[in-house]
Amino acid sequence: MINSEELLYVVDENNHFLGPQIRSIAHQNRLWHRTTGIWVINNKGQILCQKRSFKKDIKPGFWEAFFGGHLAPGEDYLHNAVQESSEELGITISEVVKRI
């Protein structure tokens, strides 16, 4: 179920944090907010797609070529991607990644 009161990490066009905002307001006002996007590509170059729930507030029922989610205020991108991979795909991955 969608939590319309979830706090999102609202940012400006340079990804600088502006403050937390309630999901429903952030989406209604089309405010930029931090999310992760995870693409799953097999060795044939095929991309795993998903059909969005009809309960979603944005693009319900649409097909997407990625998985992911919103970052909570103060949450790290990598941590969120690891968590979303587990929640949405059942894939356990390690956070041990070389950071640039």
C-alpha positions in Angstrom: 0.0 0.0 0.0 1.2 3.5 -0.8 2.0 5.7 2.2 1.1 9.2 1.0 2.5 10.6 4.3 6.0 9.1 3.7 8.7 11.8 4.0 10.8 12.3 0.8 14.2 13.8 0.5 13.5 16.9 -1.6 16.4 18.4 -3.6 17.1 21.2 -6.0 18.4 20.8 -9.6 21.9 20.3 -8.3 20.8 17.5 -5.9 21.3 19.8 -2.8 19.0 18.9 0.0 16.1 21.3 0.6 14.3 19.5 3.3 11.9 16.6 3.9 8.4 16.8 2.3 5.4 14.6 2.5 5.2 12.2 -0.5 1.7 13.3 -1.7 2.8 17.0 -1.7 6.1 16.3 -3.4 4.4 14.3 -6.2 1.5 16.8 -6.5 3.9 19.7 -6.9 6.4 17.7 -9.0 9.3 18.4 -6.6 12.6 16.8 -7.3 13.4 14.1 -4.7 16.0 11.4 -4.3 15.3 7.9 -5.6 17.3 4.9 -6.7 16.9 3.0 -10.0 18.1 -0.5 -10.4 18.4 -2.2 -13.8 18.7 -6.0 -14.1 20.3 -7.1 -17.3 21.1 -10.7 -18.1 24.0 -12.0 -20.2 21.9 -11.8 -23.4 21.4 -8.0 -22.8 17.8 -8.5 -21.9 16.3 -6.1 -19.3 14.0 -7.3 -16.6 10.8 -5.2 -16.6 8.0 -4.8 -14.1 4.4 -3.6 -14.3 3.6 -1.0 -11.7 0.8 -1.6 -9.3 -2.5 0.1 -10.1 -2.4 1.5 -6.6 0.6 3.7 -7.4 0.0 7.4 -7.4 2.3 8.0 -10.3 2.0 6.0 -13.6 -0.2 3.2 -12.2 -0.2 0.1 -14.4 2.7 1.3 -16.5 5.6 -0.9 -17.5 9.1 0.1 -16.2 12.6 -1.2 -17.0 13.9 -0.5 -13.5 13.2 -1.1 -9.9 13.9 1.1 -6.9 12.4 3.5 -4.4 12.5 6.8 -2.6 15.3 7.6 -0.2 14.4 8.6 3.3 15.9 11.9 4.6 19.5 11.2 5.4 19.6 7.8 3.7 22.5 6.8 1.4 21.8 5.9 -2.3 23.8 2.6 -2.1 22.0 1.5 1.1 18.7 2.2 -0.5 19.5 0.3 -3.7 20.6 -2.7 -1.6 17.4 -2.6 0.4 15.1 -2.1 -2.6 16.8 -5.0 -4.4 16.0 -7.2 -1.5 12.4 -5.9 -1.0 11.3 -5.7 -4.7 13.3 -8.5 -6.3 14.4 -10.9 -3.5 18.0 -10.3 -4.6 20.6 -10.0 -1.9 23.6 -7.9 -2.9 26.5 -6.5 -0.9 27.1 -2.9 -0.2 30.8 -3.6 -0.8 31.3 -1.4 -3.9 34.2 0.8 -4.8 33.0 4.4 -4.5 34.3 6.9 -7.0 
